């Protein structure tokens, strides 16, 4: 039972905490006010809604550091969150008590408004999501009664990330431009991107010995990641579904194996000195000119735009999935090829069949053949000059490269962990 004590000109109230110990609060002008406050605390304790006032006084910066250290995060995610804290969150909130943040909704809204002056809308949403996540932890640890970040309008609702999808002809012409500027590996990388749907991080770590020559497939097991400017292979994909084998359609298998035969480095797609490719450098020097056009370039066929602004991800994963959807490929087969998890009960009861995999290879091969047929005579000569082995394949029966018995029976027994 709460009781009050006189402390000179003010009053102090004492009340019993949930663990049986006594707590006190001073500074009340009257005995009645002190008792009322103490009884409110005891009411909250009985309702299991009590928040220790001392916890609400903890500084946000101290608490955020504890949350960050204890969280189970991938290395690249940890680096991203550290950047959010150092650049955007702590400069504003480090010295605020958690209780003060809880009681200052308008201050949070003002901070979000300032972020919009500095960052793009998606970046603001990402920074704010991590800030809100820290406050959610504070709620669970009973330091504040609720998350004050809930209900804050972060985006305008008008921002919609526009996604572009390339046609097979655009993909082929862009790959030919990459051959001109980056060599044979550029041609193959451009086609691998769109015809496998693999991520940049999954393609640039491929090594010659990774290739499965029986199933004509490449593995995805240790994607590349960049942490604090350093490149390294991750120990595992982002999700369990990301670990997979990707079969190559016959024309691409032909190009890929030819690239392996001539490879002199540890990795298939490398910089001029054999090191791992950096996404930013490749994008600026090779990818953007190939798709946006290079008006200052000498050859006229390099100058016009193919699809302005398209990203590696859009020309790859977005394009691949759209192509497969356009061909009515079952959802489970699309998800398996791109390393996605099928939602709902389908994840348990639906499985990729050999016929599905064969059909995927068939429709991709047919799209490639139509893209070659759409080239002008001059463009066709240029393509077959870049990759002579493709001409015989194109003029002949490309379906001869498709497995007579779908290879998925063999792939299902091979783990991407195998080196």
Buried (B, 14 or more C-beta within 10 A) or exposed (E): EBEBEEEEEBBBBBBBEEEEEEBEBEEBEEBEBBBBBBBBBBEBBEEEEBBBEEBBEBBBBEBBBBBBEEEEEBBBBBBBBEEBBEEBBBEBBBEBBBBBBBEBBEBBBEBBEEBBEEBEBEBBBBBBEBBBBBBBBBBEBBBBBEBBBEEBEBEEEEEEEEEBBBBBBBBBBBBBBBBBBBBBBBBBBBBBBBBBBBBBBBBBBBBBEBBBEEBBBBBBBBBBBBBEEEBBBBEBBBEEBBBBBBBBBBBBBBBBBBBBEEBEBEBBBBBEEEEBBBBEEBBEEBBBBBBBBBEEBEEEBBEEEBBEEBBBBBBBBBBBBBBBEEBEBBBBBBBBBBBBEBEEEBEEEBEBBBEBBBBBBBBBBBBBBEBBEBBEEEBBEBBBEBBEEBBEBBEEEBEEBBBEEBBBEBBEEBEBEEE
